[in-house]
Amino acid sequence: MLHLTIDDFDLRAIAESGQCFRMTEAGNLRPGFPVYKVIASGSCLLISGDPDGDENSFLASCTESEWENFYKRYFDLDTDYGIYRDHADKNDSFLQKCMEYGRGIRILNQEPWEMLISFIISQRKSVPAIRTTVERLCALSGKEKILDCSEWHAMNSELPDRIIYYPFPSVETLAEYSFEDINSTGTGYRTGYIMEAARRASTGELDLHAMDKLSDEELLSVLLGIQGVGIKVASCTALFGFHRLSICPEDVWMKRVKEQFYAGVWPESYRPALGVLQQYMFYYARLEHEKSKIKEI
């Protein structure tokens, strides 16, 4: 088990900020210290705040080499998020409150292919339903992997002693599935969109690696050319799959925020970091909505 010290890092805020569907709670080490299961790039990680440390102390199930070579970049830990928060107007009391509430959010470096398919699935689905469908899609291959969690189980017997998980299907794997296979996971009307995206990617017609070199505008244009991809899915894929931090996805929460607090237009000075700033706003809006902080509009 790896002991880590990380500043400006909040697991709950990241998991609940709408950017990933395979970062979920696996139980608790102790009350108030949830353990998060993170499945990414064919690997599985358990990570939690350290009950015996301060707020910057964490425990992770990987080796130091795995942390340094993959997870550090995955969690975007070499970036000072204070630089992004500096784009916010000091007099913007709403955004200042959001940033304080969501401090510790980071934009994960996720795989573009997984983000494209996941956000196609996300249309008109709740977060639990999206997660269920994504997991079923991953399990179609039957190629299970096992994470040994015995150390975590020894710390709290309510935690599993092992976790069975499935990597996200590659382009080639997904392209081999039939309509019935994919539809059985609960994709519904999105099944054809997923099949077409897999076909185009497997033939090279859709080159995700080459897309990384495009400008933001060009990238959005190519994504919008994929069947079943509208501006919200394209923006989510660009931000969370290609790490385009100036792009701001707008769902119902963000549309309400923009209308209520910004008269329908984002401040131009926010543009370079708008994708990050919207994460703070989205997290606050989603979690605080029942307390009437964000009005229905």
VOSELO-440422 format. One record per residue: x, y, z negated of N, C-alpha, C in turn. Coordinates in pm, whole numbers, plus 50000, padded with zeros to 5 digits. Atoms other than C-alpha are relative to their C-alpha. Layout:
N
XYZXYZXYZ...
This chain:
297
500854988150000500005000050000500895012450000499194988149983501365033550106499435011549919500394988250076501275063749872500395012450081499794988449914500925096950057499635012949928500374986650044500855134049979499675008150124500474993049880498795153550234499205012249958500724987650029497635189550216498935002550106501044995849905494445203050378499434987850074500435012849943492985168250433498854994649916501195004550071489445157550339499354988750080500505011649928488385122450441498495000850024501454999249984484675128050378499625010350105500314989549904484635160450576500294995550143499665005049866486365143850872498964989750045500925010849965484085113350863498595005050030501364994849985480915134550842499915011850097500014988149914481895161251094499584997150144500585003149871480415143151394500974996750111499015002149894483645135851580500394985550022499615014049985484065098351526498904991049945501055009450039481855067751484500564987349937499385012050058484365042051355500855003549877499424996350128485385059651034498875000049899501155002150088483015046850768500464995649861499685004050136482935040450394499954984849986499925014550022483975005250288499764996549855500175002150143483305009549916500735010749923499324990350085484925027749625501124993449921498955004550091488215023849443499535002049857500634996350125486615041649149498885009750035501054990049971483535063949122500615013250045499484987449947484185094749334501204998450090498855002549914486975078249533499644989650106500385009349895485465062849847501204995650084499005005549910487605040550066499435000450141500474999149862487295047850439500704989750087499495009349899487705021550708500085007650132499774992849874489185036451026500494990150104499605009049891489285015751345500375008750120499514991749889491395031451619501144992950071498925005649917493595019351905500324985649964499815014250026493074982851818500444996649860499565002550137494074986851453498945004849901500944996150105492194990651126500795004949880499344993950115493195012550832498995002149889500754995750118491865016250480500755011849940499374988150058492525050350328499065006249898500814994350109491355067250009500825010249925499334991650096492145094849769500554991249888499375007750106494445082349493499395003949866500634996550129492505080649162500995004549893499004996650101495765084448969500875011950040499224988649954497055114249168499165012750002500754987549988496015149849244499205000050130500884999349883493745161949527500734997850132499225002149879496575158449778500624986150006499435013450006497375122249685499054989850064500825009849928496165093649907500704986450002499525013649984496535056149945499574995050137500315005249868496685038750284500494985650012499705014349989496795002150389501114996950099498995002449897499445006650658501425000949943498604998350038503245005950647500415014450027499504986449975505285037950645500275002150148499734999049857506345030751003498705002150079501304998549932502715026851117499435013949976500504986550030501805059250941500745010450084499194990149929504675078751097499834999050151500045002049855504325063751446498615001050061501344999149942500555064351483499045008749918501084993550075498305076051201500245014749971499704985950025500085108751133499515008650116500504992849884499335119951487498484998550013501445002649989495885103851484499215010049915500674990650090494895125851187500465014550023499524986749962496685155851346500675007249882499434994750124498775161051034501235008850019498864991049976501655179551199499545014150033500564987049963499325208851267499575007749875500444991150108498785238151029498635005750036501354995549966495025243251035499705014049947500144986150042495455276150856500135009550118499854991949879496505289851197498675001250072501324999649934493095280551339499035008449917500914992350085491265295051039500305014950005499644985949989493155327551090499295007050116500764994149890491105332651409498665005649952501304995750051488025338151192500085014449948500124986350051486965373851120499854999449848500064999950146487565381050751498655004849949501324994950038484175398550745498854990750041501015009849961482355368250888499744991049879500215006950128480995356650553499484985850021500535013449974479135327150705501144990550035498915008749960482225312550874501004998049886499105001350114484385319750570499464989649901500635009650090481895299850360500114985950059499905013049933481895271550617501414994349989498615004650004485705269750621500394995749861499725004050139485865268350243499334986649970500775012350023483185241350234500644988050071499475011049918484845220650508501514999550006498545000249998488485226950427500504985649991499515013749993490375195150511499564992750125500365005649870488635188450842501195001150095499004999849893491035179351121499384993550123500495005949876490365171251486500864987850031499275012449978491365134951532500484998950145499505002949865493485124651831499494986250041500665012549963491145098051970500174997250149499815004249862491255078452294498875005450089501024994449911489445095752584498944989950045500965010049953487855063552709498964996749892500915002950110486365055252370499055011749975500854988450022485085090752330498965001750110500954998849889483485091452675498834990449981501075009950014481545059252618499205002349871500704997850127480725067052254499035011650008500904988449994479255100952335498924998450107501115003849911477295086952631498964992549917500905007550088475815062852376499265009349904500524991450106475205091552131498745007650038501144991949956472495108252340498694994749941501315003050058469185108752152500054988249902499875010350102470455085451881500475006449870499494995550129471025090751509501404994649982498625004750023474565086651374500044985449960499965014350033473785052851207499724991150121500325008049881472245040251534501164999950098498834999449912475255052051734501074990349950498975008750058477625034151496499664985350022500425013949982475605002051517500214995550144499845003649859475585002351898501474999050039498575000549971479295010351920500624987249946499445012150060480134981651683499554987650077500485011349922477954957551881500714999050134499284999849872479634968352204501424994749981498645004850028483044962152048500024985049975500035014350038481994927751920499694990950118500355008249883480884916152267501164991150044498845007649954484424904652345500244987549917499755011250089484474881052047501434999249951498575000250037488154889852002500195007149866499944994050132488074895651630501435001249949498734998150069491004908851429499685000949851500235000450145491454906451053501005009049929499164991650086492784932350808500014994049860499865005250136494104918250481499815011649901500324989450097492574939350200500194995249856499885006150132493694918049905500485009949894499534990150097495554947049739498865008949953501124991350033492434968449753498974992449917500955008450073490244939749633500474998149856499455001750135492584935349335499765012549916500244987650073492044971949241498525001749965501444999750026488254968449264499394987950072500505012549942486664934349318498775002050089501144997449913483674950949487500435003150144499474998049866485924959249784500294986450063499745012949935486324931750045501484996249992498605004350000489474910550041500554998850142499594999349860489534911050420498895006450081500964993649911487824929850701500184994450140499995004549861486934914951038499555011750087500364988849913486874940951315500354996750144499815002049857486894943851693500505012950063499534988049931488924968251905498955005050098500914994449900487034991652136500364993850136499715006749873486674974852478500765008950098499254992849898489164985252743499125002350122500724997449874488054998453081499734986850072500115012549925488714964453239499004990549933500925008850072486834945452968498565004550018501364994849989483794968052982499474998550143500425001249860483724966653363499574985850036500355013949973483374928753349498644996049944501275003650063480194929253139498835002250095501224998549921476794924653296499095010549937501004990750051473864948253256499394994449872500645006450115472304923253016500935000149877499034999850111475494921252806499985013549929499924986650058475734958652756498675004149939501324996150048472004963752716499654993349868500295007450124471924937852436500535007149876499424992950114473924961852216499135011649954500884989050037471114987352208500285012950075499664988049924472395011352474498805005850074501214994949938468945014152633500235006050139499904993849868468695038152927501445004150034498604996049976472415045952887500834988650061499265011749951473395010853004500575002350138499534997449864473625020853369501105010450004498964989650006475675051853281501344993949957498775006350049478175030653089500614991150107499515008849894478445005353372500645008050113499454991749892479035032753628501325006449959498744994250049481705049553414501104989550000499025010950002483445015853369500434996250142499675003249861483255008653742500975010350058499164989449944484745042253836501395000249937498705000050068487485040053574500834987950039499275012149967488405004253666500555000150142499524999149861488785012754036501005011350020499094988849990490865043653962499345012650054500744988249953488205066954100499935010549891499994991250116488055081553750501304997249925498675001950057491635086253627500115008149871500004993050128491535094753258501375005749964498654994950028495315098853236500265012950079499814988149918495365123853522499155011649950500904989650049492455142753368500625007949885499354993350113494655151153070500805012250045499184989049947496655174653295499145011450055500884989949945493595194553409499795011649902500394988850086492625228853277498684996549933501275002550068489665230453040498835000250097501114998549906487365242053318499974988250098499945011349906488565214953559499604987049931500345012150075488265188253291498494998849980501465000250019484675197753210499294997050131500615002249869483855197953581500044985250038499885014349967485165162453630499094991749910500865007450094483375149953318498535001650036501404997649963480125165853432499614992850129500265007749879480485146553757499754985349975500255014050036480095113553571498524998349971501445002350017476595099353583499644998949852500485000650137474725105153259500725009349904499234991050087477175131253127499535014350022500404986049997475705165353049501045008349927499004990950056477445195452900500364996449856499675003650137477195183252538500964988149996499135011849997478715148952612501365003650058498734995849938481355164952837500835008049900499284991650096482265190352568500544991749884499545008750107482465163752295501184991550045498905008249947484665141852515501255008450016498854991149980486915171352600500665003649866499474995950129487285182252236500594988249922499605011050088487515148652061500844989350070499225009849926489075127752339501245005850065498864993649934491385152752508500605011249915499474990250096491965175752208500025014150057500114986649945490815207052393499315008949897500504993550120490415229252090499255013050025500774987849972488845259052267498574996650045501325004149950485805238752378499074997049884500955001050110482725240352158498734992450043501265007249972480045213152185498865006749926501164993650064476585226552109498834990349994501215007950022473975203451962498975009249936501064991750058470815215251787500515008249882499474992650114472775225151475500785012250045499154988949957475295246451660499205010650075500854990149933472605262951871499295008749896500644992350107470825273151552500995009749937498974991650060474045286351404500325011850091499644989349907474925306151717498925010650008501104990449991471495322051736499835007749870500294993750129471125329051364501105009449954498904992350056474595342451289500825007950103499164993549900476105353451622499205005650118500884994149898473135366651822500134992850134499975008149879473585338452072501305000350078498724998949927477175346952173501164998349902498835001850087480395333952016500965011750015499004989349989482945361251934501164995750089498925003449906485605362152205501304996749927498775002550075488365362751943500054985949942500045013650053487205328351825500364989650106499905009549889487645312252168501194990549993498865009249998491205298252132499884988349903500145010550101490185278051825498544996549975501435001550023486415276051873499614985649971500305014050025486405238151883500254996049856499715002750141487975237151537499015007449910500904992050082485855265251395498594994350001501345005749995482665248551516499884987549913500055011750088483615217351319499675004049857500334995050134483545237350997498525003949995501394995549997480215252551099499034988350010500865011749983478705219451211499884992249869499995007650126479725201850889499175007149894500764992250097478305229750674498514999850035501404999449958475105232550878499294986849977500605013350012474465195150876499804996149854500075004150140475165189950505499165009449915500704990150082473525221950379498595003150051501274996449938470435222250599498824998949904501135002050087468065208650335499925010549889499994989350100469065237050105499635013550064500494988249928467675261550363501085010250032498934990949961471075276050449499925003150150500144998349857470385271150818498534999150034501424999549970466945280950943499684991650124500515006049878464885261751194499705011450096500284989349905464755282651510499444994050129
